[in-house]
Structure formats: structure tokens, C-alpha cells
Amino acid sequence: MINVSIVGGTGYTAGELLRILLRHNQVNIESVISTTSVGKRIDSVHRDLIGETDLVY
């Protein structure tokens, strides 16, 4: 298992990376970091991930 943290989680590239990694069976997303969205759900920023994750910034 590969543990991953993403810094700058509200950007377009982070959203695409999350979409790919959420479907990868050998990856565990440890954290997604954003200084502007602390406490918000990831799918409130990346609407295409609704139903894919319960992660919070």
C-alpha cells in the first residue's frame, strides 16, 4: 500500500490526481491539504468526486 498526501488540494491538478488515486487499489490517501478550505469536504470543491470520497481538507 502506498500512502499519499496531496498539498494544494483545491487546484485542478489535485482534483484530477484525486480522481485517479481514488480508483487505484494500491493507494491510501492519508490527507489532502488546503489552507483555504480547512474543514470542508473534498467533494464540495471537486464536484466530480461527489459520492467517491468522504475525505475532508
N, CA, C and O of each residue as an XYZ file, in Angstrom:
228
protein
N       0.847     -1.185      0.000
C       0.000      0.000      0.000
C       0.887      1.240      0.000
O       1.864      1.318      0.745
N       0.542      2.190     -0.827
C       1.267      3.454     -0.913
C       0.423      4.526     -0.224
O      -0.719      4.767     -0.614
N       0.987      5.169      0.801
C       0.302      6.255      1.497
C       0.621      7.573      0.812
O       1.781      7.859      0.515
N      -0.411      8.378      0.561
C      -0.265      9.616     -0.205
C      -0.869     10.786      0.554
O      -1.930     10.659      1.165
N      -0.187     11.930      0.514
C      -0.732     13.211      0.961
C      -0.623     14.171     -0.209
O       0.378     14.166     -0.926
N      -1.638     14.989     -0.405
C      -1.653     15.949     -1.506
C      -1.693     17.351     -0.917
O      -2.562     17.671     -0.106
N      -0.748     18.179     -1.330
C      -0.678     19.573     -0.878
C      -1.220     20.452     -1.999
O      -0.898     20.248     -3.169
N      -2.040     21.425     -1.638
C      -2.660     22.284     -2.648
C      -3.890     21.604     -3.228
O      -4.096     21.595     -4.441
N      -4.695     21.040     -2.354
C      -5.782     20.160     -2.743
C      -6.963     20.766     -3.458
O      -7.816     20.021     -3.941
N      -7.060     22.085     -3.553
C      -8.225     22.674     -4.216
C      -7.995     22.956     -5.695
O      -8.935     23.318     -6.403
N      -6.792     22.801     -6.163
C      -6.478     23.099     -7.559
C      -6.958     22.029     -8.529
O      -7.309     20.918     -8.133
N      -6.965     22.388     -9.809
C      -7.419     21.475    -10.863
C      -6.577     20.205    -10.900
O      -7.117     19.103    -10.992
N      -5.263     20.355    -10.829
C      -4.370     19.198    -10.893
C      -4.610     18.261     -9.717
O      -4.613     17.042     -9.894
N      -4.809     18.802     -8.530
C      -5.096     17.974     -7.357
C      -6.404     17.211     -7.543
O      -6.505     16.049     -7.152
N      -7.387     17.847     -8.126
C      -8.666     17.183     -8.379
C      -8.516     16.002     -9.315
O      -9.088     14.937     -9.079
N      -7.745     16.188    -10.377
C      -7.503     15.095    -11.319
C      -6.701     13.981    -10.667
O      -6.988     12.802    -10.876
N      -5.694     14.348     -9.874
C      -4.891     13.356     -9.168
C      -5.754     12.565     -8.187
O      -5.629     11.343     -8.099
N      -6.614     13.242     -7.461
C      -7.530     12.564     -6.540
C      -8.435     11.584     -7.277
O      -8.634     10.455     -6.828
N      -8.978     12.015     -8.400
C      -9.865     11.156     -9.191
C      -9.148      9.867     -9.582
O      -9.731      8.785     -9.506
N      -7.895      9.977     -9.997
C      -7.114      8.803    -10.401
C      -6.772      7.935     -9.191
O      -6.958      6.718     -9.222
N      -6.271      8.564     -8.126
C      -5.807      7.804     -6.966
C      -6.942      7.128     -6.203
O      -6.742      6.060     -5.625
N      -8.124      7.730     -6.191
C      -9.260      7.118     -5.502
C      -9.654      5.785     -6.128
O     -10.246      4.936     -5.463
N      -9.329      5.602     -7.392
C      -9.668      4.363     -8.092
C      -8.525      3.353     -8.088
O      -8.679      2.238     -8.585
N      -7.386      3.737     -7.533
C      -6.206      2.864     -7.514
C      -6.246      1.994     -6.260
O      -6.327      2.514     -5.147
N      -6.189      0.681     -6.433
C      -6.349     -0.218     -5.289
C      -5.102     -0.366     -4.423
O      -5.160     -1.034     -3.391
N      -3.987      0.229     -4.805
C      -2.763      0.149     -4.009
C      -2.413      1.474     -3.336
O      -1.303      1.637     -2.830
N      -3.354      2.423     -3.327
C      -3.099      3.757     -2.772
C      -4.045      4.040     -1.612
O      -5.243      3.764     -1.683
N      -3.485      4.594     -0.550
C      -4.259      5.067      0.597
C      -4.020      6.572      0.714
O      -2.895      6.998      0.976
N      -5.056      7.376      0.524
C      -4.911      8.827      0.627
C      -4.982      9.197      2.104
O      -6.043      9.137      2.725
N      -3.839      9.580      2.650
C      -3.719      9.929      4.071
C      -4.326     11.297      4.362
O      -5.059     11.467      5.336
N      -4.010     12.279      3.501
C      -4.507     13.636      3.728
C      -4.474     14.438      2.440
O      -3.696     14.167      1.525
N      -5.349     15.437      2.403
C      -5.361     16.422      1.326
C      -5.334     17.772      2.026
O      -6.200     18.072      2.849
N      -4.336     18.581      1.695
C      -4.089     19.815      2.438
C      -4.466     21.038      1.605
O      -4.105     21.147      0.433
N      -5.198     21.949      2.234
C      -5.554     23.228      1.627
C      -5.688     24.252      2.744
O      -6.409     24.026      3.715
N      -5.004     25.364      2.611
C      -5.097     26.404      3.640
C      -6.383     27.221      3.512
O      -6.786     27.890      4.463
N      -7.026     27.173      2.354
C      -8.235     27.974      2.142
C      -9.529     27.198      2.363
O     -10.601     27.800      2.418
N      -9.450     25.875      2.490
C     -10.669     25.070      2.612
C     -10.645     24.122      3.806
O     -11.262     23.058      3.763
N      -9.948     24.494      4.855
C      -9.827     23.639      6.039
C     -11.212     23.299      6.589
O     -12.037     24.188      6.801
N     -11.462     22.013      6.818
C     -12.728     21.555      7.371
C     -13.805     21.257      6.345
O     -14.827     20.664      6.689
N     -13.605     21.650      5.095
C     -14.589     21.380      4.043
C     -14.376     19.979      3.477
O     -13.264     19.451      3.474
N     -15.464     19.397      3.002
C     -15.360     18.112      2.309
C     -14.710     18.332      0.945
O     -14.927     19.356      0.296
N     -13.922     17.368      0.530
C     -13.249     17.445     -0.772
C     -14.270     17.591     -1.899
O     -14.069     18.374     -2.827
N     -15.369     16.834     -1.814
C     -16.343     16.875     -2.907
C     -17.170     18.163     -2.938
O     -17.959     18.364     -3.862
N     -16.998     19.037     -1.940
C     -17.650     20.346     -2.018
C     -16.862     21.286     -2.924
O     -17.406     22.275     -3.416
N     -15.604     20.988     -3.144
C     -14.752     21.774     -4.040
C     -14.638     21.080     -5.396
O     -14.775     21.714     -6.442
N     -14.386     19.781     -5.364
C     -14.265     18.982     -6.590
C     -15.575     18.217     -6.776
O     -15.714     17.071     -6.349
N     -16.526     18.879     -7.422
C     -17.887     18.349     -7.548
C     -17.942     17.017     -8.297
O     -18.876     16.240     -8.100
N     -16.963     16.748     -9.143
C     -16.947     15.486     -9.880
C     -16.627     14.294     -8.980
O     -16.728     13.147     -9.418
N     -16.243     14.549     -7.730
C     -15.917     13.477     -6.787
C     -17.052     13.187     -5.804
O     -16.869     12.421     -4.858
N     -18.216     13.791     -6.021
C     -19.365     13.528     -5.149
C     -19.678     12.033     -5.194
O     -19.818     11.442     -6.265
N     -19.785     11.444     -4.014
C     -20.066     10.018     -3.915
C     -18.836      9.131     -4.001
O     -18.926      7.920     -3.797
N     -17.679      9.730     -4.304
C     -16.440      8.962     -4.437
C     -15.629      8.937     -3.149
O     -14.874      7.994     -2.913
N     -15.775      9.970     -2.304
C     -14.940     10.076     -1.112
C     -15.637     10.858     -0.008
O     -16.505     11.693     -0.262
N     -15.235     10.567      1.214
C     -15.710     11.317      2.380
C     -14.579     12.136      2.989
O     -14.708     12.646      4.101
N     -13.470     12.263      2.259
C     -12.304     12.987      2.770
C     -12.626     14.457      3.027
O     -13.461     15.060      2.352
N     -11.939     15.012      4.023
C     -12.095     16.421      4.403
C     -10.718     17.061      4.368
O      -9.726     16.420      4.713
N     -10.649     18.338      3.947
C      -9.368     19.058      3.942
C      -8.885     19.264      5.347
O      -7.823     19.851      5.555
